[in-house]
Amino acid sequence: IFLNVNYKDIYASVNYYCNEDVILYFPEHYDKNISKWTYNNYNKYKELYLMLNYIPKWKNYEPTFSIRFSKPFLKWNKENYNTPRFYFSTTHNISLKNDWILGVDMLFQTKGHNLLSLNEPSGYISMSLYKAFFNKNLTFYLTVDDILKTNKYRSVLVTPALNVDTWNYAYSQSISLNILYKFNYTRNKYKGVGAGSSERNRL
């Protein structure tokens, strides 16, 4: 079941999922000292998903703001795995003088369940800088990802058979520079990209 609403710069959606025979992957006791990971069918898995986006368009500034909410409804082996999660993301593109464009991306998500795993809070901040030369035939694009080195992942799986604590870092902190130059970009009847295509199509 879903509902979408769009009004000017605002977009909202409500989704409710009910999936039957969901396959879950979890540990269970094999004997007293051994646990094994196995797949099993779960009767019904339900989740409520909400999203609200605000995307205004101003002269030299184009931001986007997004809020998402997910609420699972899962009970397994007399335990509830239904902690909701919030996601906050925003992007900002600022057009400066002389074809300079500054970009900022931010994402943060709160603690909450993903099936049987409880994910810890995480997020990141990235920035970019764009510059064009020679009538946009030469472009430079500089990006700095995960500036604060916070794009980390940790989840905790708690079951009667076993507790699993997973932690890792995505190693997404990086700096990159892309340079693009358009050669022979002029398109006309006799020169450049697509030369002669109009004549061939005419014939």
Salt bridges, closest charged atoms under 4 A:
GLU120 OE2 - LYS111 NZ 3.80
ASP165 OD2 - ARG154 NH2 2.61
GLU199 OE2 - LYS189 NZ 3.31
GLU199 OE1 - ARG202 NH2 3.24
